Amino acid sequence: MQPASTRRLSRRTLVLSRRTLVSATAAGLVAAVAAPSRAAGAASTRFHTAGRVKAAADGFVRYSWPGIYFEARFRGTGVGVLLDDSLNDYDVQVDGSTTATLVTPGRTTAWVTGLTDTEHRVRLVKRTESPGGEGRFGGFVAAEGGAILARPAARRRQIEFIGDSYTAGYGNVSGTRDCSGNGGVDRNTDSDLSFGALTARRLGADYQINAFSGRGMVRNYNGSSPGTDFRTYYDRALLGVEGDVWRRPADWRPQAVVIGLGLNDFSTPLNPGERWGTQAELVAAYESAYHGFLDKLRARYGPRPYLVVSATDLGSSPFAETVEKIARTRNARGDERVGHWYYDDPTLDHLGCDWHPSARDHRVISGLLDEYLGTLPLCW
């Protein structure tokens, strides 16, 4: 829920971020960094992604949202990953195991070598948020004697997750609520371990994590950045580019959209000078905007997807009851494919940065979401 404006990299963090490689963990695998020229001739079209990306003139793709992933098949003893990104962190996964974590790698080709000379799968996933900037990925390249194979097929199941820091996995691998001394929020965030990513992978679904920490449906955390909210950015591929519009591919039609917006609207009291004089006025504005947002999703995806409006415990605030009311209203209007999911569990420890859910909490929440989705007649 912390506003993005308070999460700019400090000088200390910038020094830390110059480390290109954090870990190379799989037995028998090594990760090394070579000049991008080593990847000449790479076929950047031979990877699969469901994320919001935009093509660049040099064959790279650009993106901002957290949790974006790229997948490919290759044959041979190694694979290189082309990146141009001094802002984000990535995991490189080969055959389902994380072999390396790349911290703000810059413009480079990162290699995983020492593999058996057979067919493999590789997955690159963006761990961090970058609302003020963008990452660039140029494709995969096989080690000498190998080859990048035809791109993996898209998955039939698709889920979109819309939300704030909870959805993004903000600070989830910190292990302590104050992460100022262990690398800060960015080094302690792994969107691939967020509840949405966990649930999607368990279901064998492609997914998007369209989440922006600190943003609400009508009001941002503690009234920050007035005049903007999550809806300001939702249509974009590149969050920091005003007026940018993501062109949705015809084959991106999620069967479920899980929405988690409201923690930032209601978690702090109204400040003098904000647009809403009372909490009742804020609730009314939130309800109206939420219905408009659901109308937008219906216009985009049609009547078949389940739109799941979600809420969690926020003390005495009207958050949970308002979200439930929104779902009831939609159902009463004849849209039976709007569901309400309230999640909470007494074992949640909130040991992520700034009292956010920990990686363990995300596993718990993912299990609760699995159970809820199992009750819906989804058109898989």
C-alpha positions as CSV (number, residue, x, y, z in Angstrom):
1,M,0.0,0.0,0.0
2,Q,3.0,2.3,0.2
3,P,2.9,5.0,-2.5
4,A,5.3,4.6,-5.4
5,S,6.7,8.1,-4.7
6,T,8.3,6.8,-1.4
7,R,10.0,3.8,-3.1
8,R,12.6,5.6,-5.3
9,L,15.9,3.9,-5.2
10,S,18.3,5.4,-2.6
11,R,22.0,6.0,-3.3
12,R,22.7,3.0,-1.2
13,T,20.3,0.8,-3.2
14,L,21.9,1.9,-6.4
15,V,25.3,0.7,-5.2
16,L,23.8,-2.7,-4.3
17,S,22.0,-2.9,-7.7
18,R,25.3,-3.0,-9.7
19,R,25.6,-6.6,-8.8
20,T,24.5,-8.4,-11.9
21,L,24.1,-11.9,-10.6
22,V,22.7,-12.8,-7.2
23,S,22.6,-16.5,-7.3
24,A,23.1,-19.6,-9.5
25,T,21.5,-22.3,-7.5
26,A,20.8,-25.4,-9.6
27,A,23.4,-28.1,-9.3
28,G,25.7,-28.4,-12.3
29,L,24.6,-25.0,-13.7
30,V,26.6,-21.8,-13.9
31,A,25.4,-18.4,-15.0
32,A,27.7,-15.9,-16.6
33,V,27.4,-12.6,-18.3
34,A,28.6,-11.9,-21.9
35,A,28.3,-9.0,-24.2
36,P,25.0,-8.7,-26.0
37,S,26.8,-9.2,-29.4
38,R,27.1,-12.9,-28.4
39,A,23.4,-13.2,-29.1
40,A,23.5,-12.1,-32.7
41,G,20.9,-13.8,-34.8
42,A,18.6,-14.6,-31.9
43,A,15.0,-15.2,-33.0
44,S,13.1,-12.9,-30.6
45,T,9.8,-14.1,-32.0
46,R,10.3,-17.6,-30.7
47,F,9.2,-17.0,-27.2
48,H,5.8,-17.0,-25.6
49,T,4.4,-14.3,-23.3
50,A,1.0,-13.4,-22.1
51,G,2.2,-10.1,-20.6
52,R,1.6,-6.5,-21.8
53,V,4.6,-5.9,-24.0
54,K,5.3,-3.5,-26.9
55,A,7.7,-4.1,-29.7
56,A,10.7,-1.9,-30.1
57,A,12.4,-1.1,-33.4
58,D,15.6,-3.1,-32.5
59,G,13.7,-6.4,-32.0
60,F,13.4,-6.0,-28.2
61,V,10.1,-5.8,-26.4
62,R,9.3,-3.2,-23.7
63,Y,7.2,-3.6,-20.6
64,S,6.4,-2.2,-17.1
65,W,3.9,-4.4,-15.2
66,P,5.2,-6.8,-12.6
67,G,5.3,-10.6,-13.1
68,I,5.7,-10.5,-16.9
69,Y,7.3,-13.7,-18.1
70,F,8.8,-15.1,-21.3
71,E,9.1,-18.8,-22.2
72,A,10.9,-20.7,-24.8
73,R,12.1,-24.2,-25.8
74,F,15.7,-24.9,-26.9
75,R,18.0,-27.7,-27.6
76,G,21.6,-27.8,-26.4
77,T,23.9,-27.3,-23.4
78,G,23.1,-23.6,-22.7
79,V,20.9,-20.6,-23.3
80,G,21.5,-16.9,-23.2
81,V,19.0,-14.3,-22.1
82,L,19.1,-10.9,-23.8
83,L,18.2,-8.0,-21.5
84,D,18.5,-4.2,-21.4
85,D,17.3,-3.3,-17.9
86,S,19.1,-1.5,-15.1
87,L,15.9,-1.2,-13.0
88,N,14.4,-4.6,-12.5
89,D,15.3,-8.1,-11.1
90,Y,14.6,-11.4,-12.9
91,D,14.6,-15.1,-12.3
92,V,15.9,-17.4,-15.0
93,Q,14.3,-20.9,-14.7
94,V,15.3,-23.9,-16.7
95,D,13.1,-27.0,-16.8
96,G,11.1,-25.7,-13.8
97,S,14.0,-24.8,-11.5
98,T,15.4,-21.3,-10.8
99,T,19.0,-21.4,-11.9
100,A,19.8,-17.7,-11.5
101,T,18.5,-14.4,-10.1
102,L,19.6,-11.3,-12.0
103,V,19.6,-8.0,-10.2
104,T,19.3,-4.9,-12.4
105,P,21.4,-6.7,-15.1
106,G,21.7,-3.7,-17.5
107,R,22.4,-4.3,-21.2
108,T,23.8,-7.8,-21.3
109,T,23.3,-11.5,-22.3
110,A,23.2,-13.7,-19.2
111,W,24.1,-17.3,-19.9
112,V,23.1,-20.6,-18.2
113,T,25.5,-23.3,-19.3
114,G,26.5,-26.8,-18.4
115,L,23.2,-28.4,-19.3
116,T,22.8,-31.9,-20.8
117,D,22.6,-31.7,-24.6
118,T,18.9,-32.3,-25.0
119,E,15.7,-30.3,-25.3
120,H,14.9,-27.9,-22.4
121,R,12.5,-25.2,-21.4
122,V,13.5,-21.8,-20.2
123,R,11.5,-19.1,-18.5
124,L,12.4,-15.5,-17.6
125,V,10.2,-13.8,-15.1
126,K,10.3,-10.2,-13.9
127,R,10.2,-10.1,-10.1
128,T,9.9,-6.4,-9.5
129,E,7.6,-3.4,-10.2
130,S,8.8,-0.6,-12.4
131,P,6.0,1.9,-12.7
132,G,8.4,4.8,-13.4
133,G,10.4,3.0,-16.0
134,E,10.5,0.0,-18.2
135,G,12.4,-3.2,-19.0
136,R,13.6,-4.5,-22.3
137,F,13.9,-8.2,-23.4
138,G,15.5,-9.2,-26.7
139,G,14.8,-13.0,-26.7
140,F,16.7,-16.2,-26.0
141,V,19.8,-17.5,-27.8
142,A,21.1,-21.0,-27.8
143,A,24.7,-21.9,-26.9
144,E,27.0,-23.0,-29.8
145,G,25.7,-26.1,-31.4
146,G,22.2,-25.7,-30.1
147,A,19.0,-24.1,-31.3
148,I,16.0,-22.2,-30.1
149,L,13.0,-24.2,-31.1
150,A,9.4,-23.3,-32.0
151,R,7.7,-21.2,-29.3
152,P,5.7,-23.0,-26.7
153,A,1.9,-23.0,-27.3
154,A,-0.2,-20.5,-25.4
155,R,-2.2,-22.0,-22.5
156,R,-5.9,-22.4,-23.0
157,R,-6.7,-21.1,-19.5
158,Q,-6.1,-17.4,-18.8
159,I,-6.4,-15.3,-15.7
160,E,-5.9,-11.6,-15.2
161,F,-5.0,-10.2,-11.7
162,I,-5.7,-6.5,-11.1
163,G,-4.7,-4.8,-7.9
164,D,-2.2,-3.0,-5.8
165,S,0.8,-4.0,-3.7
166,Y,-0.9,-7.1,-2.3
167,T,-1.4,-8.4,-5.9
168,A,2.1,-7.4,-6.9
169,G,3.8,-9.3,-4.1
170,Y,5.3,-6.1,-2.6
171,G,8.2,-7.0,-0.3
172,N,7.0,-10.6,0.1
173,V,10.4,-12.3,0.5
174,S,11.8,-9.8,3.1
175,G,11.1,-11.8,6.2
176,T,11.0,-8.6,8.2
177,R,8.6,-5.7,8.1
178,D,11.4,-3.1,8.1
179,C,13.4,-4.0,5.0
180,S,15.4,-0.7,4.8
181,G,18.5,-2.7,6.0
182,N,18.2,-5.7,3.8
183,G,18.0,-4.2,0.3
184,G,14.8,-2.3,0.3
185,V,11.4,-3.2,-1.3
186,D,12.7,-3.9,-4.8
187,R,15.3,-6.4,-3.7
188,N,12.7,-8.1,-1.5
189,T,9.8,-8.4,-4.0
190,D,9.1,-11.5,-6.1
191,S,5.9,-11.2,-8.1
192,D,6.4,-14.8,-9.2
193,L,5.7,-15.8,-5.6
194,S,2.5,-13.7,-5.4
195,F,-0.8,-15.4,-4.7
196,G,-2.0,-14.8,-8.3
197,A,1.1,-16.3,-10.0
198,L,1.0,-19.3,-7.6
199,T,-2.7,-19.9,-8.4
200,A,-2.3,-19.5,-12.1
201,R,0.6,-21.9,-12.3
202,R,-1.3,-24.5,-10.3
203,L,-4.2,-24.2,-12.7
204,G,-1.9,-24.4,-15.7
205,A,-3.0,-20.9,-16.8
206,D,-1.4,-18.0,-18.6
207,Y,-1.8,-14.8,-16.6
208,Q,-1.2,-11.1,-16.2
209,I,-0.4,-9.3,-13.0
210,N,-1.6,-5.8,-13.6
211,A,-0.8,-4.3,-10.2
212,F,0.5,-0.9,-9.1
213,S,1.5,-0.4,-5.5
214,G,0.0,2.5,-3.7
215,R,-2.8,3.0,-6.1
216,G,-6.6,2.7,-5.4
217,M,-9.8,2.8,-7.3
218,V,-10.3,6.5,-6.7
219,R,-7.8,7.4,-3.9
220,N,-4.2,6.5,-3.5
221,Y,-2.4,5.6,-0.3
222,N,-2.8,8.4,2.2
223,G,-4.2,10.7,-0.5
224,S,-1.0,10.7,-2.5
225,S,-0.8,11.8,-6.2
226,P,-4.2,13.4,-6.3
227,G,-5.9,13.4,-9.7
228,T,-4.6,9.9,-10.5
229,D,-5.6,6.5,-9.4
230,F,-5.2,2.9,-10.7
231,R,-7.6,3.6,-13.6
232,T,-5.2,6.2,-14.9
233,Y,-2.7,3.5,-15.8
234,Y,-4.8,0.4,-16.4
235,D,-4.9,0.7,-20.2
236,R,-1.2,1.2,-20.6
237,A,1.6,-1.2,-21.4
238,L,4.3,1.3,-20.3
239,L,3.1,2.8,-17.0
240,G,5.5,5.8,-17.1
241,V,4.4,6.9,-20.6
242,E,1.4,9.2,-20.4
243,G,-1.2,8.3,-23.1
244,D,0.3,4.9,-23.8
245,V,-2.2,2.3,-24.8
246,W,-1.7,-1.5,-24.8
247,R,-3.1,-3.1,-27.9
248,R,-4.8,-6.3,-26.6
249,P,-4.1,-9.3,-28.8
250,A,-7.2,-11.1,-30.0
251,D,-6.2,-14.3,-28.2
252,W,-6.0,-12.6,-24.8
253,R,-9.5,-13.3,-23.4
254,P,-9.2,-14.4,-19.7
255,Q,-11.9,-16.6,-18.3
256,A,-11.5,-15.0,-14.9
257,V,-10.4,-11.5,-13.8
258,V,-9.6,-11.1,-10.1
259,I,-9.7,-7.5,-8.9
260,G,-8.2,-6.3,-5.6
261,L,-8.5,-2.5,-5.3
262,G,-9.6,-0.6,-2.2
263,L,-6.9,-1.2,0.4
264,N,-5.3,2.2,-0.5
265,D,-8.7,3.9,-0.8
266,F,-9.6,3.1,2.8
267,S,-6.5,2.2,4.8
268,T,-5.7,5.8,5.9
269,P,-8.0,8.6,7.1
270,L,-8.9,11.4,4.8
271,N,-6.6,14.4,4.9
272,P,-7.7,18.1,4.9
273,G,-8.0,19.3,1.3
274,E,-8.9,16.0,-0.3
275,R,-11.8,15.8,-2.7
276,W,-14.0,13.9,-0.3
277,G,-15.2,15.7,2.8
278,T,-16.5,12.6,4.5
279,Q,-15.9,8.8,4.4
280,A,-19.5,8.4,3.1
281,E,-18.6,10.6,0.1
282,L,-15.4,8.5,-0.5
283,V,-17.5,5.3,-0.4
284,A,-20.0,6.7,-2.9
285,A,-17.2,7.7,-5.3
286,Y,-15.5,4.3,-4.9
287,E,-18.7,2.4,-5.6
288,S,-19.5,4.5,-8.7
289,A,-15.9,4.1,-10.0
290,Y,-15.9,0.4,-9.3
291,H,-19.1,-0.1,-11.3
292,G,-17.6,1.9,-14.1
293,F,-14.5,-0.2,-14.1
294,L,-16.5,-3.4,-14.2
295,D,-18.5,-2.0,-17.1
296,K,-15.1,-1.4,-18.9
297,L,-14.0,-5.0,-18.3
298,R,-17.3,-6.3,-19.6
299,A,-17.0,-4.1,-22.7
300,R,-13.4,-5.5,-23.2
301,Y,-14.0,-9.2,-22.5
302,G,-17.7,-9.8,-23.0
303,P,-20.2,-11.5,-20.7
304,R,-18.5,-14.8,-20.2
305,P,-15.5,-14.2,-17.9
306,Y,-16.0,-14.3,-14.2
307,L,-15.2,-10.9,-12.6
308,V,-14.1,-11.6,-9.1
309,V,-14.2,-8.6,-6.7
310,S,-12.1,-9.2,-3.7
311,A,-11.4,-7.7,-0.2
312,T,-9.6,-8.6,2.9
313,D,-9.6,-7.5,6.5
314,L,-9.0,-3.8,7.0
315,G,-10.2,-3.3,10.5
316,S,-13.3,-1.0,10.9
317,S,-13.1,0.5,7.4
318,P,-16.0,0.0,5.0
319,F,-13.8,-1.7,2.5
320,A,-15.0,-5.3,2.8
321,E,-18.7,-4.5,3.1
322,T,-18.6,-2.1,0.2
323,V,-17.0,-4.6,-2.1
324,E,-19.6,-7.2,-1.2
325,K,-22.4,-4.7,-1.9
326,I,-20.9,-4.0,-5.3
327,A,-21.0,-7.7,-6.2
328,R,-24.6,-8.0,-4.9
329,T,-25.7,-5.0,-7.0
330,R,-24.1,-6.4,-10.1
331,N,-25.9,-9.7,-9.5
332,A,-29.2,-7.9,-8.9
333,R,-28.8,-6.2,-12.2
334,G,-28.6,-9.5,-14.0
335,D,-24.8,-10.1,-14.2
336,E,-24.5,-13.4,-12.4
337,R,-20.8,-13.8,-13.4
338,V,-19.6,-11.3,-10.9
339,G,-18.3,-13.0,-7.7
340,H,-17.3,-11.8,-4.3
341,W,-14.2,-13.2,-2.7
342,Y,-13.3,-12.2,0.9
343,Y,-10.0,-13.7,2.1
344,D,-8.4,-13.8,5.5
345,D,-6.7,-16.3,7.7
346,P,-5.6,-16.1,11.3
347,T,-2.2,-17.5,10.4
348,L,-1.2,-14.6,8.1
349,D,1.9,-13.0,9.6
350,H,2.4,-9.9,7.3
351,L,6.1,-10.2,7.6
352,G,6.7,-8.6,4.2
353,C,8.0,-5.1,3.9
354,D,5.8,-2.5,5.6
355,W,3.4,-5.1,7.0
356,H,2.6,-6.6,3.6
357,P,1.9,-10.3,3.1
358,S,5.0,-12.6,3.3
359,A,5.8,-15.3,0.8
360,R,4.2,-17.7,3.2
361,D,1.1,-15.5,3.4
362,H,0.9,-15.5,-0.4
363,R,0.9,-19.3,-0.4
364,V,-2.0,-19.3,2.1
365,I,-4.0,-16.7,0.1
366,S,-3.3,-18.6,-3.1
367,G,-4.8,-21.7,-1.4
368,L,-7.9,-19.7,-0.4
369,L,-8.2,-18.4,-4.0
370,D,-7.9,-21.9,-5.4
371,E,-10.8,-23.0,-3.2
372,Y,-12.9,-20.0,-4.2
373,L,-12.3,-20.5,-8.0
374,G,-13.1,-24.1,-7.6
375,T,-16.7,-23.1,-6.7
376,L,-17.2,-21.1,-9.9
377,P,-18.5,-22.5,-13.2
378,L,-15.6,-21.2,-15.1
379,C,-15.5,-21.7,-18.9
380,W,-12.2,-23.4,-19.0
